[in-house]
């Protein structure tokens, strides 16, 4: 395989082969609903292709096709659904008929290329990503690879050093950051083909700094805060997309400078942007004109009462994907803590209960979800960038849940699942994860190697679980440390059982102190990785100030109770000084009917 010949950096953890993970509880219904009601029923594939045939009436609409096919192909990687395959095959064939004489698949005719304000490079980036995901996960059709190479060559012919057009002058945004996200698909083509021109073009993008007016990579290397990066436009989604490409560039070059850039970017977003539900980006107080889509020190500003829009779903999904890159490159279990936080709160909390859409942005207090944002209407249905990116987040859950290390399997997430992985010697081992997590704190893992064999099983011990208990076949395992991988190396036999009991104590979280003192007097509750919220659907007093009853360690004695609504996954009785209140997991609050949420509760 070409990637094996040209990749200099070997991942610490590698993804399992397609169809190696089967979810059996909690999250499986969400994935099923998205495949059925969005990928198969709602996505208007022919109309998305038509933008390339007839032109787009609004900038960047050409991204839609690539996003839809990319998530569809990842869903197919998880579950080899023949109906979905035929839908994807048909739309790929349709798209290839729009290829222009110069090899481009573009919403702009050749005489207008490379078109700038309409987002031509961004759109063609998503063409390449959609086709490459299809080629890698659905069908290795030579015609698809040829189309990708022709598309890439048309870009290389048009964009570059003088006399070509500089990539940092192309795009709709103030600093043209979006066009440099071509870095990722160019690297994918390099790994697929081994052809030097794709790596050379990627090197050109890196040399030009990723945007106009500043050098994103130098800023990351220097540890500049995310909201101060990118000159005048720290657009979160696009910036993370560029750094996803840098992760692939690092794999090919092996230059430690790029790893330092990636680590600093990860730490900057983690420390300054990620909120209690795992997403980032906001309008207050720094960039109110950018609709909650820019880095704005969101971790500290999340209780700012002036927030009107924050946490675009595109940001959350791209953060999740960037964390998975860092996980593979470094083996750092903390990255999974952030993936998990986003899945169970921000991602599911943005999804329509029916599965046929995602919120554009999310609020922690007030109007939880909205479809108002960039996009287009097809026969009365709003289709936004976030409708199209949300399913990619769902499709990444089984991709991240378990991985492979040289010494044996790695279990990252604890949804109930059936996993097929390899031992150190390359034999197959089946793993059954039996649990009601996160409704329950106990997880039982049963291993079924083909025969007795010595290998290593790595189990992530979440950072939020301060006192995790573990046993193997009933015998206690000592020294289980929070925020690490528990490394269990032994001679395993079929039927061996590992039991984990997580520390799911409910904790009171004080408000972060941002720029607005009116945001200081709030509090929130977490239960393991789950964020609790008050739900107007069941509590008319959802925004009333309360004083939560805690012990001296800030822990709260909550009690699970039967759900008031059929759609609620988790509901608890929570003690306050004025008597008990009901709280649910943030994701379960249905804001699609106009009801509101209170995650950061005002203190009494």
N, C-alpha and C positions, 0 to 999 in steps of 0.2 A: 504494500500500500504506500502511496506517495508520501503521506503524512509521516510515516515511520522513517522514511529516508531523509526528510528535511527538517524534522523537529529536533532541536538541540536540547531542549529542556523536557525532561520526563516528569509527568504529573505524579504527585505523591499518591493521589487517589484517581482512579479512572472510572468512567461511567460503565455500568453493566450493559450487556448487549440488549437490543430491543426485546420487549416482552419478557424481561427478567423479573419484573416486579408487578404484582397484582394486589391492588388495595382491596380490602374486604370490609371496611367499616368507615363511618364518619365522612371521610373526604370522597369516597368512591361515588356517592350519589351526586356530588357537585360536578365531578368530571363527566359522569354520564349525562347529566342535564345539559352541560355545555356542549358536548359532542352532538347530542340529539337536537336540542332546541336552538343552538347557535350555528355550529359548523355545518350541520346538515339542512336545517330548515330556514334560518334567517339570513345567512350571508348571501348577498346578491352577486355571486361570482361573475355572471356575464356583464353586469353593469360596471363592475370594477375593472374588467378587461376593456370595456368600451372607452374608458378614459385614455387608454394608450392608442386606441384606434381613431378617436375623434377629438382628443384634447380634453383638458380638465377645465371646468368652469371656476375653479378656486385653487389656490396654491396647495401643493403637496398632496392632492387627492390620489395621486399615483402610488402613495405608500400603502393604500388600503389593501390592494391585492396581495402584496408580499406579506403583510402582517397576517391576513386570513390564512394564506397557504402555509406560512411558517408554523402557526399554532396547529393547524390541521395535520401537518406532517409530524409534529411532535406528539399529538394525540395518537396518530397511527403507530408511532414508535412504541407507545405504551400499550395500545390495544389494536391489534391488526384487524380493524373493522373494514370489511370488504366494501360496504356501501360508501364509507368515507373515502376509501382509496379510489373508487370509480369517480366520485365527485372531484377529487383532487386531480386525477388523471385528465379529466375532461377540461377543467379550467386551465391546466398547464398547456394542454394542446391548443386551446383557444388563445392563450396569451402568445404563444410562439408564432401565431399567424399575424401578429402585429409588428413583427420584427421589420425594421426599416432597412433601406438599401445599405446604409453604413454599419449595419449590425446592431444598432441600438434598439432597445425596447424602451421608449420614452413617450411622454405625453407631448413633447415638443418635436416639431418636424426638424430634420437635419439642419436646415438653413438657420434655425434659431438656437441650435445647440452650441456650447453648453448654456442652456437657459438659466438665468440666475434667480430672479424674484419668485418664480413659480416653484422653486425647490427641485429642479431637475435632478441634481446629484443625489439628494435625499430619496427621491422616488426611485431612481435607478439602483440605489443602495438596497432598497427593499425588494426590488425585482430580483437582485442577486441573492439576497438572503432567503427569499421565498423559494427560488429555484434550487438553491443549494440545500436547503432543508428537505425539499422534496426529493432531490437526487440522492441524498445520503440516507433518508429514512423510509422512503416509499418505493421508488423505482430508479435504478441506475440506468436510465435511458440515455444513450450516447447523444441523442438530439438535444437533450436538456443541457448536458455539459457543453456541447457546442454552442448553444444559445448563450450560456453564461459567459463563455470565453469571448464570443463576439460582442456581447454587451460590455464586458470589461475592456476589451481592446478599443471599442469606440470611445470609452471614457479616457483611456490612456492617450489616444490620438488627439483628444481635445484639451486635456487638462494637464498642467505641469509647468515646468520652467519655461521662460520666454523662448520662443514666440507663442507658446501655448498659453491658455488662460490659467491664472493662478487660482488654486482651489480656495484660498482664503478670501476671494472676491465673489464667490458664488454662494447664493442662498438668500433667504428672505429675512433672516435675523440681523440684528445690528452688527454682530461680529462674525456672521457666516459660519458658526460652529457646526451646524448640522451636516455640511458637506463632508467634513473630515471623518464622519462616521463611516465613510467608505472603507476605512481601514479594516474593519472586521471582514466584510465579504471578500476584499482583495486577499486577505490572509487565508481565508477558507479556500479560495481558488489556488493559492500557492500550495497549500497542503494537499489538495486534490490532485494537482498536476505536476508539482515540482518545478514549474516554469519561473525563471528568474524575473521576468518582467512584472509579475504581480508583487513579489517582494520588493522590487525596485520602486514601484509606485507607492507601496506602503511606506518605504523609507522616505520618499518625498513628502508624504503627508506628515510624518513625524518631524521631519526637518523643518517644515513650514509652521509647526507649533500647534496645529489643530484648530486655529481660528485667527481672525485678524486682530491686530492690536496687542496681542500678548501670546506667550508660549505656554499653553496648558501644561505641557509635560515638564517644563522647567519649574512652573509654579507648583505643580504637585511634588516634584523632587525637593523643592525648598520648603514644603509644608505649609503653603498658603491655605488659609481657610477656604472652603468651597465657595462661599458667597462672594469672596474677593477675587475669584479666578475668572478668566475669560473676558477681561477688560470690562465692557459695559453690560454683559449679558450672561450671568451665571445660570443659564437654562439647564435645569437639573437632568431632565430626561436625555437631552442631546449630549450633554457632557459625559454622563455615564456610558452612553452608547460609544463615544470615542474611546473611553478607557476599556470597554469590553474588547475593542479592537487591539488596544495596546497589550492586553493579556495574551492575545494570539501572536502578536509581534514578538513579545518576549519569548514565547515558546520557540520561535524560529531563530531568533538571534542569540539568545542566551546572555544578553547584556544585562548585568546586575543593576545597572542604572534604571532600567525599566521596571524591574521588580521593586526597587525603592519607590518609584513613582506610584506603582499600584498599591503598595502598602500604605503610603502616605494618603492617597486618595481614599482608600477604604477607611482608614482611621479618622480622617477629616469628616467624612460623611457620618460615620458611626458616632463620633463625639459631639458633632455640632448640628446634625440635621435630623436624625431618626427619632421619631416620636414614640409615644407609648404603644401605638398600634403597628409600628414597624415601617412607616412610610415617612417621606419628607417633602420639603418644598412648601412655600406659603407666600401670601401676598403682603403680610405685615412683618416687620415695619419697613423693610428695605425696598421692595419691588411691587407696590400695589398695582402697577400697570400691567403686570404679567400674569394675572389670573391664578396665582397660587402655584405657578410652575417653576419658580426659580429658587435656588438655595437662599435661605433667609435666616440662618441660625434657628431652624425650625424646632430643634430640640428645646431651646430655651423660650421660644415664642409660642409654644403650643397652647398655653392658657391665655394668651393675649385676647381679650374680649373683642378686639377690633377685627379679628380674622374673619374674612368673608369667604375666601377660597383657599384651600390648602390640600396637599397630598394627592396630586394627580396620579391616577392608577398607572399610567405609563412610567412614572418615576418608580413606584413601588415594585413593579414587575422587573424593571431594568436593574434596580438595586438587588433584587433577589437573584437575578442572573449573574450580576457582577460578583455577588457573594459566592455563588457556586463556582465561578472561575477561581476566586481566591482559595476556596476550599480545595479544589483540585490541585492547585499549584503549591499550596503550603501545608495542607492537612490541618489547618487551624480549626478546632471545633467551635470556637466562638462565632465563626461565620454562620454556622448552622443555627445558633441561637437567634440570629437576626433573620435568617430565612424563616424559621419556625414562627417567630413573633409576627412576621408579615403574613404568613399563610393563614394562621388561625384568627387573625384580627383584621388587618388592613385588606387583604385579598378577598377573603370570604365576606368581609363587611362591605365591600364594594359591589358584590355580585347580586344580581336580581335573584330572588328565590326560585324563579322558574328557569334560570340558567341562560336566558336569551339576552344578556347584556350586563354591562358593568357601569358603575358610576364613573363620571369623568373625574370628579374630585370627592373627597370625604371631609366632613367636619367631625370634630370630637364632641362639640356641643352645638345643638341647634339642628339645622337641616342637614341630615346625615349624608344624603346622596343627591346627585343631580346629573341629568343628561345634557346640561347646558355647557357647551364647549366646542372646540374645533371639530368639524366633521361635515357630514352631508345627510340629507334625507332621501331615502329610497322608498317610494310608495308610502310615505307617511312615517316610516320607521327611521328614527335617528341612528346613524352609524357614526361613531366617533373613533378617534385614535384609541381611546381607552376601552371601548367595546371590543376592539380588535386585539388589544394587548392583554387584557385580563385573562382570556383563555390560555395565553402562553404561560402565564403564571401557574394556572392549574396543571398544565401539561408538564411543568417542571417538577411538580411534587414527586411523582414516581422516579424521575430522573435523579433527584437528590436523595430520596429516601434511603437508598443503599448504594454503596459503591464497592470498588475492588481495590485492595492494596496487594502488593506482591506476596505478603505473608498470609492473606486470606481476606474474608469479607469485612465490610465496614457498614454498620447500621447507624444512620444519622438521625432519622425521624422515627417516631414510635406509633404511627397509625397502624392498625391491624393490617397485616399483609402477608403474602406468600412471596418469597424471594428465592431466586436461583443464582448462585454465585460460584466461585471457584476456591479450592483450597490452594495452599502454597505449591503443591505439586501439579495443580491444574485439573484435579478431579472436581466433579460437580458436587455441590452441597446445597441441599434445600433447607430453607429457614422459614419456620412459621412464627409469625409475631401475633400473639393472641392477647387482645387487650380491648378495653373500652376507653383508653386514653383519647382525649384529655378529660373525659367524664370521670375517669377513675385513675388512680395513681399507680396501679400495679400493671406490669407488663411481663408476660411470660414468653420466652423465646425458646423454641425447640429446634434442634439441629438434626439434620438427617444426611450425613455424608454417606457415600456409597459403601464405605467400610471404615474401620477404625483408622484414624490418621491424625498426625500432629500438624496443626496449623494454628494461626492466630485469628481470633475474633475480636474486632474492635467495636466497642459500644460507646457512643457519645453520652457523656454525663452532662446534662445541661447546666449552664452557669446559674440558672435560677433555682436549681435543686441543691440546697446547701447540705443536705444530709441524706444522700441516696443509699439505700440498702441493696445488696446484691447477694445472690446465692447461686451455686451450681449444684444441681441435684440435691437441694436442701442444705448444702454445706455453705456457710457464710464466707463471702469473699471480703478480705480486709482492705483498708486503704483505698476506698472508693472516693475519688476527689472530684469536687464540683469543677465544671469548666474544662474537663480533660476527656481524652478517650481512655476508657477502661480497657486495657490490653489483656486479653485472656488467651494465653498460649498453653495448650495441653493436647493430649491425645484424645480426640473427640470420638464418640461412638454414636451410632444412630439412636435417636430418642433422648439424648442429653438435654437437660432443661436448665435455662438461665432465667432467674426471676429478678426483676428490678422493681423496687418500690421507691417512687420519687417523693421528694419533699414538696408537697403542693400547698403549703401553708399560705393563707391569704395575707397579703401585706398591704399596708397603707402607704401610698406614694405621695409625698408632698409636691406641690407645684414647683416647677423650675422657675427661677427668677430671671425673666427676660427684660425687655426694654420698658414694659408697661407695668407699673406698680399695681394696677387694677387686676392683673393676672396672678398676683401672689397668693390670693386667698382661695385656693382650690385644692382638691385632694382626689386621688383616684385609688382604685383597688385592682390588684392583680392576683390571680390564682394560678400558680405555675406560669405557663406561657400565655394564659388567657387574661384579657382585660375585661373587667366587668363594667356595666353601664346601666343607667336607669332608662327605662323604655316607656315613652309616652303611650304606647299601645296598651300598656297594662297599669300605668301609674300616672294619673293626672297631675300629681305633685312632683313630677320628675325633675324639675329645676329648683325645688325648694332647698335652701341651705340646710345642712345636716351636720351633726357631730358624730362621727363614727366611733364606736366603742372599741378600743384597742387595749392590748396589754402593754407592759413596759418596753417590749421589743418592737412595737408598731405592728403587731400581728392581730388579725381579726378572726374571731371564731364565727365562721359562716356555716350554714347548713344547707345542703342540697335539698330541693323540694320539687314536687311535680310541676311541670311547666304549665303556665297559665294558657299559653297559646300552642297549638300543634306544631308551629314552625320554630319554636324556641328550642335550641339544643341543650342549653344549660341554664338553670335558674336557681337562685340562692336566697335564703333569708339572711339579711345582714343586720346586725344590731346597731342601733343609734341611741342616743340619750333620750329621744322622744318615742322610742319603740321601734320595732323591726320594720325594715323596708324590703322590697323585692328588687333584686338586680339580676341581670342576665348577661351572657357573654356578648360583647360588643357586636360580633358578627351577626347575631340573631336579630338585632333590632331592625325591623322592616321599615325603612324610611321611604319606600317607593309609593306609599299611599298618603304621604304628607305628614306623617308623624315624626317626632323629633327624638333626639338622643341627648343624654347628659352623661358624659364620660368623666370629665373633670368636675366633680361636685363642689359647689360653693360651700365654704365652711361657715358654720353657724357662730 
